[in-house]
Amino acid sequence: MTNEPTNNENFDGNPLRSEEAIEEIYEDTSISEDNSSENSDSSEKPVARETVFFGEKPGDVAVPSMTRKEKDRDFKTAVMPTEHDDADDYIFVRYRKKSTHRHSTHVSENKSQTQNSDDTDSPVASHSEQHFRYHASPKKKWKEMSAKQRVITVIALLLCAVLVLLATAGLVLGVLTVNGNKQLTNYEELNISGPSIEGVDITGGGKTVNYKGKTYIFNEDITSILCMGIDKTELGIDNNTVGTGGQADALYLVALNTQTGETDVIAISRDIVTDIGVYDPEGHYVGTEKMQLCLAYAYGDGKQTSCRNTVTATQRLFYGLPIQSYFSMDLSAIADINDAVGGVTVTLFDDTFTDANGVIHYPGETLTLYGENAERYLRLRDVNELESSVNRMDRQINYLKAFSSQAISMTKKDLATPLELLNIVNDNSVTNLNPSKITAFTTAVVTNGITELEFEKIPGTVTTEGEYARYVVDEEAFYDIIIDTFYTPAQ
């Protein structure tokens, strides 16, 4: 109410009635029931009633004095002003003190609820507000519950909270999966060629291939991730010098079907000769040269640009096949990620292995690798042997099969496992994988019951080229792998 009078006075000079005065009005009355409001049309002159005013001037709000019977009527039929303002709330609270309304006894007598009319700064709750408070009071309902009801209520609330959390987690997981699949399978334009062999007819930029009398369609549900193991203990280049980024001694192309979860891993020999992007000492691109695939990583910053250069060189090797993602890791990360899955158990198949303590392990022996021994198992080779690189790749495949099976088993128990593993090697790795991609990858593998990954090597033979080994690819056998992995027969 605006321009509220101060010192409990109206602007006409008449003081407001105190609480005691109002009580006297209710008690001191001689008006009979016959002269109540329903007989107001009677020809008899009604008995004069004392009126109490609240507001800026008489007539704003008025409540006549009432008989005992009038006071005892239900609150809804009591004489009330037609307009409601702050004064109404005050009058209603005072009237309800004497009312027989069945809920009035629940109204607290606390003076913070029924404050004196002199306290003009503190609002007084209306009857409807306090009526609602009684029915909606959690404390009162809780006190009225039995111990069993309280336990049931708590359990129900906890279950509701869990369901809300699960629903939220499910929604987040779903959004990440959808976004990840879009990023992993972004094939707006294909530019895939093929080998120079008979019986290969490619149309639509590689979307359709006629090969050996059959028609194949490129499977756009498949995504490719190039994984690289770098022969340095710290990623980067030395003295800001191009060509010192290290070599990708381990190269594996992971092909994941985002719908079925089926995952094939193609092991790529580091010694395959292909077109490599070359940069000058200032970092400017100067063209391509035929050299070992592992050297592509050296031309870059030892991190992102080195990864991209290696991806581009690998795409050339695979006839322009799109590779959406990459992941590189240095030597220092091997022990950490190995131990994060509880160590990796392998069975030696055709070679001996000397561990960090000098103990020799022979073919057929099963051992669990921890820490430094995991790095030794994956790295060691005899450079004096022509086939040493191929033999080491076989040993790496043996290890990766065991590692991936253990990691998948852990992921089925906790979907956050891949993210946790990446976080462990964060300082020693470079990747363009993000939470959305990883979630889509993980969901596809776990929900489809995949327990292990399938590995195969690019077919070929090892020869020498000067003082270096060269891996010569069997083109037809290699193209068979590409068709089987990335294409599906036309219906």
C-alpha positions as CSV (number, residue, x, y, z in Angstrom):
1,M,0.0,0.0,0.0
2,T,1.6,3.3,-1.1
3,N,2.1,6.3,1.1
4,E,1.6,4.2,4.2
5,P,0.8,6.4,7.2
6,T,3.3,6.6,10.0
7,N,2.9,6.4,13.7
8,N,-0.3,4.4,13.3
9,E,-2.3,7.4,12.1
10,N,-4.5,8.0,9.0
11,F,-4.1,11.2,7.1
12,D,-7.6,12.3,8.4
13,G,-6.1,12.4,11.9
14,N,-8.0,9.4,13.3
15,P,-5.7,6.9,15.0
16,L,-5.8,3.3,13.8
17,R,-7.4,0.9,16.1
18,S,-5.1,-1.2,18.3
19,E,-5.5,-5.0,18.6
20,E,-7.3,-4.6,21.9
21,A,-9.8,-2.1,20.3
22,I,-10.6,-4.6,17.5
23,E,-11.2,-7.4,20.1
24,E,-13.6,-5.2,21.9
25,I,-15.5,-4.5,18.8
26,Y,-16.0,-8.3,18.3
27,E,-17.0,-8.9,21.9
28,D,-19.1,-5.9,22.6
29,T,-22.1,-6.1,20.3
30,S,-25.9,-6.2,20.7
31,I,-26.8,-6.7,17.1
32,S,-29.1,-9.7,16.7
33,E,-28.9,-12.3,14.1
34,D,-32.0,-11.0,12.5
35,N,-30.2,-7.8,11.6
36,S,-27.4,-9.5,9.8
37,S,-26.3,-8.7,6.3
38,E,-28.9,-11.0,4.6
39,N,-31.7,-8.7,6.0
40,S,-30.1,-5.5,4.8
41,D,-33.1,-4.8,2.6
42,S,-35.5,-4.6,5.6
43,S,-37.4,-1.4,6.0
44,E,-36.2,-1.2,9.6
45,K,-33.3,1.0,10.1
46,P,-30.4,-1.2,10.8
47,V,-28.6,-0.8,14.1
48,A,-25.5,1.4,13.7
49,R,-22.2,-0.5,13.7
50,E,-18.9,0.8,14.6
51,T,-16.5,0.7,11.6
52,V,-12.7,0.5,11.7
53,F,-10.9,2.1,8.8
54,F,-7.5,1.3,7.4
55,G,-5.9,3.2,4.6
56,E,-5.4,6.7,3.5
57,K,-9.0,7.9,4.1
58,P,-12.3,6.4,5.5
59,G,-14.0,4.2,3.0
60,D,-10.9,2.5,1.6
61,V,-11.3,-0.6,3.6
62,A,-14.0,-1.2,6.3
63,V,-14.9,-4.0,8.6
64,P,-18.1,-3.6,10.7
65,S,-18.3,-5.0,14.2
66,M,-19.9,-8.4,14.3
67,T,-22.1,-10.6,16.5
68,R,-20.8,-13.7,18.1
69,K,-22.8,-15.9,15.7
70,E,-21.5,-13.9,12.8
71,K,-18.0,-14.5,14.0
72,D,-18.6,-18.2,14.3
73,R,-19.7,-18.6,10.7
74,D,-17.5,-20.2,8.3
75,F,-14.7,-17.9,7.1
76,K,-15.9,-18.0,3.6
77,T,-19.2,-16.3,4.4
78,A,-17.9,-13.7,6.8
79,V,-18.3,-10.1,5.9
80,M,-15.2,-9.1,3.9
81,P,-14.2,-6.1,1.8
82,T,-14.6,-6.5,-1.9
83,E,-11.1,-5.3,-2.6
84,H,-8.0,-6.8,-1.1
85,D,-4.9,-5.1,0.1
86,D,-2.4,-5.3,3.0
87,A,-5.0,-4.2,5.5
88,D,-7.2,-7.2,4.6
89,D,-4.4,-9.6,5.6
90,Y,-4.2,-7.9,9.0
91,I,-8.0,-8.0,9.6
92,F,-8.3,-11.6,8.5
93,V,-5.6,-12.7,10.8
94,R,-7.2,-10.9,13.7
95,Y,-10.6,-12.4,12.9
96,R,-9.3,-15.9,12.6
97,K,-8.0,-15.8,16.2
98,K,-11.7,-16.1,17.3
99,S,-12.8,-18.2,14.3
100,T,-14.0,-21.8,14.5
101,H,-12.4,-22.7,11.2
102,R,-11.2,-26.2,11.7
103,H,-7.6,-25.5,10.6
104,S,-7.2,-22.4,12.6
105,T,-5.8,-24.2,15.6
106,H,-2.8,-25.2,13.5
107,V,-1.8,-21.7,12.9
108,S,1.3,-20.9,14.9
109,E,0.9,-18.3,17.6
110,N,4.5,-17.3,17.0
111,K,4.6,-13.6,16.8
112,S,6.6,-13.7,13.6
113,Q,3.4,-15.1,11.9
114,T,0.8,-12.9,13.7
115,Q,2.7,-9.8,14.2
116,N,1.3,-6.7,16.0
117,S,-0.3,-4.1,13.7
118,D,2.3,-1.6,14.9
119,D,5.0,-3.5,13.1
120,T,4.4,-2.0,9.7
121,D,7.7,-3.2,8.2
122,S,6.9,-7.0,8.6
123,P,4.3,-8.5,6.3
124,V,1.6,-10.7,7.8
125,A,0.6,-13.9,6.0
126,S,-2.9,-14.1,4.7
127,H,-5.3,-16.9,5.8
128,S,-4.9,-18.7,2.4
129,E,-1.2,-18.6,2.7
130,Q,-1.1,-20.0,6.2
131,H,-3.8,-22.5,5.3
132,F,-1.5,-23.7,2.4
133,R,1.5,-23.8,4.7
134,Y,-0.2,-26.2,7.0
135,H,-1.1,-28.7,4.3
136,A,2.3,-28.4,2.6
137,S,4.5,-28.4,5.6
138,P,7.2,-31.1,5.1
139,K,8.2,-30.9,8.7
140,K,4.7,-31.6,10.0
141,K,4.1,-34.5,7.6
142,W,7.5,-36.0,8.5
143,K,6.7,-35.8,12.2
144,E,3.4,-37.5,11.7
145,M,5.0,-40.4,9.8
146,S,5.8,-43.7,11.5
147,A,9.4,-45.0,11.5
148,K,8.6,-47.5,8.7
149,Q,7.0,-44.7,6.6
150,R,10.1,-42.6,7.0
151,V,12.4,-45.4,5.9
152,I,10.2,-46.1,2.8
153,T,10.1,-42.3,2.0
154,V,13.9,-42.0,2.2
155,I,14.4,-45.1,0.0
156,A,11.9,-43.8,-2.6
157,L,13.7,-40.4,-2.7
158,L,17.1,-42.1,-3.1
159,L,15.7,-44.3,-5.9
160,C,14.3,-41.2,-7.6
161,A,17.7,-39.5,-7.3
162,V,19.5,-42.5,-8.8
163,L,17.0,-42.7,-11.7
164,V,17.5,-39.0,-12.4
165,L,21.3,-39.4,-12.4
166,L,21.0,-42.5,-14.7
167,A,18.7,-40.6,-17.1
168,T,21.1,-37.7,-17.2
169,A,24.1,-39.9,-17.7
170,G,22.2,-41.8,-20.4
171,L,21.3,-38.5,-22.2
172,V,24.9,-37.3,-22.0
173,L,26.2,-40.6,-23.3
174,G,23.7,-40.6,-26.1
175,V,24.6,-37.1,-27.2
176,L,28.4,-37.8,-27.1
177,T,27.8,-41.0,-29.1
178,V,25.8,-39.3,-31.8
179,N,28.2,-36.4,-32.1
180,G,31.2,-38.8,-32.1
181,N,29.7,-41.0,-34.9
182,K,29.2,-37.9,-37.0
183,Q,32.9,-36.9,-36.6
184,L,34.2,-40.4,-37.1
185,T,32.2,-41.1,-40.3
186,N,32.4,-37.7,-42.0
187,Y,32.5,-38.8,-45.7
188,E,31.3,-35.7,-47.5
189,E,33.6,-36.4,-50.5
190,L,35.6,-39.5,-51.4
191,N,38.7,-39.6,-53.5
192,I,39.9,-43.2,-53.4
193,S,41.9,-44.7,-56.2
194,G,43.1,-48.3,-56.5
195,P,46.1,-50.4,-57.5
196,S,47.3,-50.8,-61.1
197,I,46.2,-54.4,-61.5
198,E,43.6,-56.1,-63.7
199,G,40.0,-56.4,-62.7
200,V,39.7,-53.1,-60.8
201,D,37.1,-50.5,-61.9
202,I,36.5,-47.6,-59.5
203,T,33.6,-45.1,-59.8
204,G,32.2,-42.3,-57.7
205,G,35.5,-41.4,-56.2
206,G,35.9,-44.9,-54.7
207,K,32.3,-45.2,-53.5
208,T,31.8,-48.2,-55.8
209,V,34.4,-50.7,-56.9
210,N,34.1,-53.5,-59.4
211,Y,36.7,-56.0,-58.4
212,K,37.2,-59.6,-59.6
213,G,33.8,-59.7,-61.2
214,K,32.0,-58.4,-58.1
215,T,30.6,-55.0,-57.1
216,Y,31.5,-53.4,-53.7
217,I,30.2,-50.3,-51.9
218,F,32.3,-48.3,-49.5
219,N,31.1,-48.8,-46.0
220,E,30.5,-45.3,-44.5
221,D,29.9,-46.7,-41.0
222,I,33.6,-47.5,-40.7
223,T,36.1,-45.0,-39.3
224,S,39.9,-45.2,-39.3
225,I,42.4,-44.3,-36.6
226,L,46.1,-44.3,-37.2
227,C,48.1,-45.3,-34.1
228,M,51.8,-44.5,-33.9
229,G,54.6,-45.5,-31.5
230,I,57.4,-42.9,-31.6
231,D,61.0,-43.9,-30.9
232,K,61.6,-40.9,-28.5
233,T,61.2,-40.5,-24.8
234,E,59.7,-37.0,-25.2
235,L,57.6,-35.8,-28.1
236,G,58.8,-32.7,-30.0
237,I,61.9,-31.7,-32.1
238,D,65.4,-31.0,-31.0
239,N,66.8,-27.5,-31.1
240,N,63.9,-26.3,-33.2
241,T,65.3,-28.4,-36.1
242,V,63.1,-29.9,-38.7
243,G,63.6,-33.7,-39.2
244,T,64.3,-34.4,-35.5
245,G,60.7,-35.3,-34.5
246,G,61.5,-39.0,-34.3
247,Q,60.4,-42.0,-36.2
248,A,57.1,-43.9,-36.1
249,D,58.5,-47.4,-35.5
250,A,55.1,-48.8,-34.8
251,L,52.2,-48.1,-37.2
252,Y,48.7,-49.6,-36.9
253,L,45.5,-48.6,-38.7
254,V,42.4,-49.3,-36.7
255,A,39.2,-49.8,-38.7
256,L,36.1,-49.6,-36.5
257,N,32.6,-50.3,-37.6
258,T,30.6,-47.8,-35.6
259,Q,27.4,-49.8,-36.0
260,T,28.6,-53.4,-35.2
261,G,31.6,-52.6,-33.1
262,E,33.7,-55.0,-35.2
263,T,37.3,-53.7,-35.2
264,D,40.1,-54.7,-37.5
265,V,43.7,-53.6,-37.0
266,I,46.1,-53.5,-39.9
267,A,49.8,-53.7,-39.0
268,I,51.9,-51.5,-41.3
269,S,55.6,-52.1,-41.7
270,R,57.7,-49.1,-40.9
271,D,59.9,-50.0,-43.8
272,I,57.3,-49.7,-46.5
273,V,58.5,-47.1,-49.1
274,T,55.9,-44.6,-50.2
275,D,55.5,-40.8,-50.9
276,I,56.5,-38.8,-47.9
277,G,56.0,-35.0,-47.5
278,V,59.3,-33.3,-47.0
279,Y,59.9,-29.9,-45.4
280,D,63.0,-27.6,-45.5
281,P,64.9,-26.5,-42.4
282,E,62.5,-23.5,-42.1
283,G,59.5,-25.8,-42.1
284,H,58.3,-25.0,-45.6
285,Y,56.8,-27.9,-47.7
286,V,59.0,-28.7,-50.6
287,G,57.2,-31.8,-52.1
288,T,57.3,-35.5,-51.7
289,E,60.0,-38.1,-51.8
290,K,60.0,-41.9,-51.9
291,M,61.3,-43.1,-48.5
292,Q,60.4,-45.3,-45.5
293,L,57.0,-44.6,-44.0
294,C,58.4,-44.2,-40.5
295,L,60.3,-41.1,-41.6
296,A,57.1,-39.1,-42.2
297,Y,56.9,-38.4,-38.5
298,A,60.3,-36.7,-38.5
299,Y,59.1,-34.0,-40.8
300,G,57.0,-31.8,-38.5
301,D,56.9,-30.5,-35.0
302,G,57.2,-33.9,-33.4
303,K,53.5,-33.5,-32.4
304,Q,50.4,-32.5,-34.4
305,T,52.1,-31.6,-37.7
306,S,54.2,-34.8,-37.5
307,C,51.0,-36.8,-37.0
308,R,49.2,-35.2,-39.9
309,N,52.2,-35.7,-42.2
310,T,52.3,-39.4,-41.3
311,V,48.5,-39.7,-41.8
312,T,48.8,-38.1,-45.2
313,A,51.6,-40.5,-46.2
314,T,49.6,-43.5,-44.9
315,Q,46.6,-42.3,-46.9
316,R,48.7,-42.3,-50.1
317,L,49.7,-45.9,-49.3
318,F,46.0,-46.9,-48.9
319,Y,45.1,-45.3,-52.2
320,G,43.5,-42.2,-50.7
321,L,41.5,-43.9,-48.1
322,P,40.2,-41.3,-45.5
323,I,41.8,-41.5,-42.1
324,Q,39.8,-39.4,-39.6
325,S,41.8,-39.7,-36.4
326,Y,45.3,-40.2,-35.1
327,F,47.1,-41.1,-31.9
328,S,50.8,-41.0,-31.3
329,M,52.7,-42.1,-28.1
330,D,56.3,-41.9,-27.0
331,L,58.4,-44.6,-25.3
332,S,57.9,-43.1,-21.8
333,A,54.2,-43.8,-21.9
334,I,54.4,-47.6,-22.5
335,A,55.1,-48.6,-18.9
336,D,52.4,-46.3,-17.5
337,I,49.6,-47.5,-19.8
338,N,50.7,-51.1,-19.4
339,D,50.6,-51.0,-15.6
340,A,47.3,-49.1,-15.7
341,V,45.5,-52.2,-17.0
342,G,47.2,-54.4,-14.4
343,G,50.1,-55.6,-16.5
344,V,49.9,-57.6,-19.7
345,T,50.3,-61.4,-19.9
346,V,51.8,-62.8,-23.1
347,T,53.0,-66.2,-24.3
348,L,56.3,-66.2,-26.2
349,F,55.9,-67.9,-29.5
350,D,59.1,-68.1,-31.6
351,D,61.7,-66.0,-29.9
352,T,63.5,-65.6,-26.6
353,F,63.1,-62.5,-24.4
354,T,65.6,-61.2,-21.9
355,D,63.9,-59.1,-19.2
356,A,65.3,-56.1,-17.3
357,N,66.9,-58.3,-14.7
358,G,68.8,-60.3,-17.4
359,V,66.5,-63.4,-17.0
360,I,66.0,-65.2,-20.4
361,H,62.5,-66.4,-21.2
362,Y,62.0,-69.0,-23.9
363,P,59.3,-69.7,-26.5
364,G,56.2,-71.2,-25.0
365,E,56.7,-69.5,-21.7
366,T,53.9,-67.3,-20.3
367,L,54.8,-64.1,-18.4
368,T,53.2,-61.0,-17.2
369,L,54.9,-57.8,-18.3
370,Y,55.2,-54.8,-15.9
371,G,56.9,-51.4,-16.2
372,E,60.2,-51.5,-18.0
373,N,59.8,-55.0,-19.2
374,A,56.7,-54.0,-21.3
375,E,58.8,-51.4,-23.1
376,R,61.7,-53.9,-23.7
377,Y,59.3,-56.5,-25.1
378,L,57.9,-54.0,-27.6
379,R,61.1,-52.3,-28.6
380,L,64.0,-54.7,-28.8
381,R,65.2,-56.1,-32.2
382,D,68.5,-57.2,-33.7
383,V,69.3,-54.6,-36.3
384,N,71.8,-57.0,-37.9
385,E,68.9,-59.3,-38.9
386,L,67.0,-58.4,-42.1
387,E,63.7,-59.6,-40.7
388,S,64.1,-58.0,-37.3
389,S,61.6,-55.3,-38.0
390,V,59.0,-57.9,-39.1
391,N,59.7,-60.1,-36.1
392,R,59.3,-57.2,-33.7
393,M,56.0,-56.3,-35.4
394,D,54.8,-59.9,-34.7
395,R,55.8,-59.5,-31.1
396,Q,53.9,-56.2,-30.9
397,I,50.8,-57.8,-32.3
398,N,51.1,-60.5,-29.7
399,Y,51.2,-57.9,-27.0
400,L,48.5,-55.7,-28.4
401,K,46.0,-58.6,-28.6
402,A,46.5,-59.2,-24.9
403,F,46.5,-55.5,-24.0
404,S,43.3,-54.8,-26.0
405,S,41.4,-57.8,-24.6
406,Q,42.2,-56.6,-21.0
407,A,41.3,-53.0,-21.8
408,I,38.0,-54.0,-23.3
409,S,37.2,-56.2,-20.3
410,M,37.9,-53.2,-18.0
411,T,35.8,-50.9,-20.3
412,K,32.7,-53.2,-19.9
413,K,32.9,-52.6,-16.2
414,D,33.6,-48.9,-16.5
415,L,32.9,-47.0,-19.7
416,A,35.3,-44.2,-18.6
417,T,38.3,-46.5,-18.9
418,P,39.5,-45.3,-22.4
419,L,39.4,-41.7,-21.2
420,E,41.2,-42.6,-18.0
421,L,43.9,-44.4,-20.0
422,L,44.3,-41.4,-22.3
423,N,44.6,-39.1,-19.3
424,I,47.4,-41.3,-17.9
425,V,49.5,-40.8,-21.1
426,N,48.3,-37.3,-21.8
427,D,51.8,-35.7,-21.4
428,N,53.4,-38.3,-23.6
429,S,50.9,-38.6,-26.5
430,V,49.3,-36.5,-29.2
431,T,45.8,-37.2,-30.6
432,N,42.8,-35.5,-32.2
433,L,40.5,-38.0,-30.5
434,N,38.0,-36.1,-28.3
435,P,35.4,-37.3,-25.7
436,S,32.7,-37.6,-28.3
437,K,34.8,-39.8,-30.6
438,I,36.1,-42.0,-27.7
439,T,32.5,-42.4,-26.4
440,A,31.2,-43.5,-29.8
441,F,34.2,-45.8,-30.2
442,T,33.7,-47.3,-26.7
443,T,29.9,-47.6,-27.0
444,A,30.2,-49.5,-30.4
445,V,32.7,-52.0,-29.0
446,V,31.1,-52.6,-25.6
447,T,27.4,-52.7,-26.6
448,N,28.1,-55.2,-29.4
449,G,29.9,-57.7,-27.2
450,I,33.3,-57.3,-28.8
451,T,35.9,-59.0,-26.7
452,E,39.1,-58.8,-28.8
453,L,40.4,-57.0,-31.9
454,E,41.4,-58.7,-35.2
455,F,44.9,-58.1,-36.4
456,E,46.5,-58.7,-39.8
457,K,49.7,-57.4,-41.5
458,I,50.0,-55.8,-44.9
459,P,51.4,-58.7,-47.0
460,G,54.8,-58.3,-48.5
461,T,58.5,-59.3,-48.3
462,V,61.6,-57.7,-46.9
463,T,64.5,-56.7,-49.2
464,T,67.4,-54.4,-48.9
465,E,67.8,-51.0,-50.4
466,G,71.4,-49.9,-49.9
467,E,72.0,-50.2,-46.2
468,Y,68.4,-50.0,-45.3
469,A,65.6,-52.6,-45.2
470,R,62.7,-52.2,-47.6
471,Y,59.3,-53.8,-47.2
472,V,57.8,-54.5,-50.7
473,V,54.0,-54.7,-50.6
474,D,52.1,-57.5,-52.3
475,E,49.6,-55.1,-54.0
476,E,46.9,-57.5,-54.9
477,A,46.9,-59.2,-51.5
478,F,46.9,-55.8,-49.9
479,Y,44.0,-54.6,-51.9
480,D,42.0,-57.7,-50.9
481,I,42.4,-56.6,-47.3
482,I,41.2,-53.1,-48.2
483,I,38.1,-54.5,-49.9
484,D,37.4,-56.9,-47.1
485,T,37.8,-54.2,-44.4
486,F,36.3,-51.1,-45.9
487,Y,33.8,-52.3,-48.5
488,T,30.6,-54.4,-48.5
489,P,29.3,-56.5,-51.4
490,A,26.5,-54.7,-53.3
491,Q,23.0,-56.2,-52.8
